[in-house]
Amino acid sequence: ARPAARRGNAAPAWQALRDEAMGCTRCPLYRDTTQTVFGEGPVDAPLMFIGEQPGDQEDLAGRPFVGPAGQLFDRALEEAGIDRRQAYVTNAVKHFKHERRGKRRIHQTPETPEIQACRWWLTQELELIRPRIIVALGATAGRALLGKAVTISRVRGAPIALEGGAQGWITVHPSYLLRVPDEARKAEERKRFVEELREIGEQV
Ligand code: URA
């Protein structure tokens, strides 16, 4: 475990890191966005969630998981008995990758160069916060966490021992649950996600 003295220093270090990330130009994505969307939550959180990248609403609000996927995520956390305010929530990529179609901005999946460039920030968030449990939501977050491509269906459902002693979990991204076309399957998938979160919450 981390010595108490270092814990005490985490807040200003985190603030400095966040301030620095606001001016990030490590990859070209910053050019066409409103702002960097950095992680948020207690710096001593035992639990960290990693998403993919901010969406349209997150880009405007400057906060992770506040749009439709975030609202689904909030409800799932609540049903699973996890208080979001006790968790640190961040993304693998901190700028919104998208293409413009008329007035709309359409999400584009970040690729290896962006994920790699942005690991600079994620690694430092992990080092400062040192969560005991890290949950990657979706394949991009899984790749950022493990440093290699992952197949969700293969790695889902069981904890992964991470370097440094933390417990890792990789599961689906909440936006996947928004996209399941069949209503019965959607409900089933959602239930599975909540059950997984509940199991994770029990480890905290
Ligand atoms: N999807 C993500 O992966 N992160 C967000 O912050 C919002 C939507």
Residues whose N, C-alpha, C, O or C-beta is under 5 A from the ligand:
A	BS01	URA	G51 E52 Q53 P54 G55 E58 P64 F65 A69 N91
